[in-house]
Amino acid sequence: MSISGQSRRVCLIGLPTDSHSSFLRGAASAPPAIRAALSSDHSNRASESGLELGDDICFEDIGDLPLDESAADPARIRDAVSAAASDGAVPILLGGDHMVTSPIVAGLAAIHGPVNILHFDAHPDLYDDFDGDPLSHASPFARIMEAGHATRLVQVGIRTMNRHCREQAARFGVEVIEMRDFTVAAVPIPPAPLYISIDLDALDPAFAPGVSHHEPGGLSVRDILGVLHRVTGPIVGADVVEYNPARDINGMTATVAAKLVKELSALAGGGNG
């Protein structure tokens, strides 16, 4: 198939790990389920911008990293992301639990310098140390900010802010759009280099039941798409994390994840403007 008009190559990488989950495991089995939804005949490969995977967007799936839940996994993730970025590709990562975002951003920062982050989640994931695990999926953004790998962090859909996380947000200068205050227009879009992290529990459980942490009162799929469609420039990378197939209903959350992969790929390929 000929590729017309794409500016950059999108590289899809699976991260089958959930050893730093704090409640239920299962997210390690997410990447193949999301891929199956992405390639299913129930839909096509067009994003809402009109850009199509494999036609307008050069899209390569390099499979899953060989992760083994050892202390070497973060370096494996970081190095794979750095390699993709240094080769001119925009990596889109399929989690896995949210721990993976810290080494992903470290890998991108090694190539691009500190990035800006747009983060969708029910939880701020800013714990300094959750249950004795500094690499917990509840802590990746604390690790990112303290390492200086991000300059600006905007969090959207948050509805579980406890005292400690509010203190952490103030410490790191995080811009938090709590769900009770959410409108699409209220979300500031950080400038390039921009990384986007989507924890599927940012969505209300009605839209994404296949997550380990059901948190009512969340975003709709259209809410997230509305924010993404305000991103006008190409992004440097993205992740879709915390899908737990064991909790899903009729694969509906996998289908949502696949939809988000298409929209993120369109942003990686050139943005909306």
N, C-alpha and C positions, 0 to 999 in steps of 0.2 A: 504493500500500500504506500502511495506517495505521501510525503509529509509536506504540508504547505503552510508557510507563515509562522512556524513555531520559532521561539527565540531561544529556548533552553530545553534540555532533556530532563524529564521527570524519572526518577529512579525509585521504585517501590521496594521497600525492605521490611520483612517481617521480623518481629522481635518476640519470640515465643518464651516469655518468662513472666512469672508472677510470684517469685519467691519473696518479694518484699511487700506483698499484700497483707493488710492488717486484719481482715475479716474473713472473706471467702477467697479461695483460690479458684482458678478456672480461666483467667484471662490469657494464660499461656497458649490456649488452644484457639485463640481468636483469629490469627492471621489467615489460615486456610478458609475459615468460614466467611471472612470478609471478601477474600478473593473469589470464592464461589458465587457470592452475591453480585460482585462486580462483573463477572463474566456470564451471569445468568441471562437466558433469553427473555426473562420477564421485562427487561428494559434494554436500553442501548447505551452507548458510551458518550453521549452528548452531555455537556454541562449546560447550565441555564444561560451562560453567556453565548452559547452556540459553538464554542470550541469543543472538538471531539478528540477523545483519547485515540491515539494511533493514526489520526488524520492531521488535525491542526496541532496536536500535542504529541511530541515524541515521547513515548511512554514505555519504560522498560521495567519489568518485574524481575529482580535478581534473586527472589526467593527469601528464605528465612536464614538469619545468622545462626550458626551452630552454638547456641548458648546452653550452658550446663548448670546454671545456678551456683557457680563458683565465684570467688572474688575476682576472677579474670573477666567476668561478663561486662562490667562497665567499660573497661578498656577496649574490649572487642566492639562494643557499640560505638564508642567514641571514634575509634580508628576507621570503622566502616563508613561512618558519616563523613569524616574528614576526607577519606579517599574518594567518595562520591562527589563531594563538593569541589575538591581540587581537580577532578576530572571534568568539571563544568556542569555537573548534574545538580538537580534540586531534589534532595532526598525527602520522600514522604514515608514515614515509619508507621507500621501497624503494630500496636502493643497487643498483649503485654500490659503489665501494670504501669502506673505513672512514674515509677522509679526511673524508667528509661529516658525520660525527658532531660534529666540532668546530664548524663553522658552525651546525649544527642547534641544539646546546646554547646557543651564543651567542645565537641568535634567541629561544629560550625564556627564557633568563636576562634578556633585555631586557624581557620581559613579566612573568615570575614572580619575578625575582630568582634568586640561585644555587639550583640544583636539587641533588638527590641522584640518583646513578646506580647502577643495577644492570646490570652488563655481563657478558655471556656470550661467551667467546672461548677459543681455544687459546693466544693470544698476549696479553700485557698492553698492547701498543700504547702504550708509555710512552717510546719512544726520544726523546731530546732532539733528535736530527737524524739521520735514517736515510739513508745514502748521499747526503748533501748536500742532502736535501729535508726541510725542517722541516714541510712539509704532508703528508709521507708517510702512507700508511695504517697505518704502524707507529708513528705519533706523535700521533694525535688527542687522547689522554687527557693527554699532557704539555701540549699547548696549552690544553686545557680547564682543567686544574688551575692552571697558572701564571697564567691570566687571571682566576681566581677565579670562574669560571662554575659550578662545582660545589663544594658543601660536603663531600660524602661520596661516595666511589667504592668500590663493592664489585665485585670481579671474580671470576667463577666459571668453573671448568673449565680454568684456566691450566695448561699443561704444557710451557712453553718459556722459563722464567725464567732468563735469563743474569745475569751479575754487574751489568751496567749497569742492567737493568730492575729488579733487586732494589734497587739504590741509588735509582733513581727512585721506586719504590714507597715506600721509607722517607722520601724527601724530601717526597713529597706526602701521606703518611699514608694510602696506599691499603690497603684491607682485601682481601687476596688469598686466595681459597679455591682452592688448587691442586688439580688433578684427583686427585692421589694421596690427598688428604685429604677428598674430596668426599662428602657425604651431603646429601640434600635438607634435612634438619633443621639442618645445620651452616651454612647460608647465612643471614647476617643480612639482613633486609629493611629497607632504609632508609625513613624516613618521607617523607611528602609535603613538598614537591613532588618526585615521583619520575619519573625518565626511565629507560627500559629500552632497552639497545642489544644486539642479538643478531647477532654474527658467526657465520655458519653453520658456520665451521670449528671452533666450540666443540664441535660434534657429532663423534663418531667417524666416519671416512670410510665406515663400513658404513651409516650412516644418512643421510649427506649427501655423496655422491661429487662433487657438482657445485660444488666450490670449488677455488680455485687452490692452496691450501696444505693438502695432506693431512697431518694430524697424528694418528697412531694413539693409541688409549687415551683417547678423549674421552667426552663425555656421550652419553646416549641421548636420543631425543625425549622419552620419558617423564620423564627426569631434569629437563629444562628445564621441561616442563609442571608437574612437581611443585613446582618453585620458584615458577613464575608463579602457581600456585593458592594459594600462601601470601601473595600480595599482596592485601590486603583493601580498600584504598582506590583511588579512581580515580587514574590516572597522567596526567602532563601531556604525554606524547609518547613515541614509540618509533621504533626503526629495525630493519630486517632487511637486513643487508648481506653483501657478498662472495659472492653466488651467481654462479657462472660457468657459464652454460648449455652452453658448449662442452665442459665436463668432466662433464656430467651423464649419467646412465644412465636412459633411459625416463622422463625428467622427474620422477624420484623426489625430487630435492632441491627442485624447484619446488613440488611437492606439500607437502613439509615446510614450506617458506617460507609457503605459503598458509595452512596450518594455524596457524602462529605468528601470522600477521596476524589471523586470526579470534580467537585467544585474547587477543592484545594489544588488539584492538578491544573485546572484552568488558571488559577492565580499564579502558580509556579511557572506556567508556560508564558505568562505575559501580563497577568492582571486583568482587571475589568475596564481599563481605560487606556 
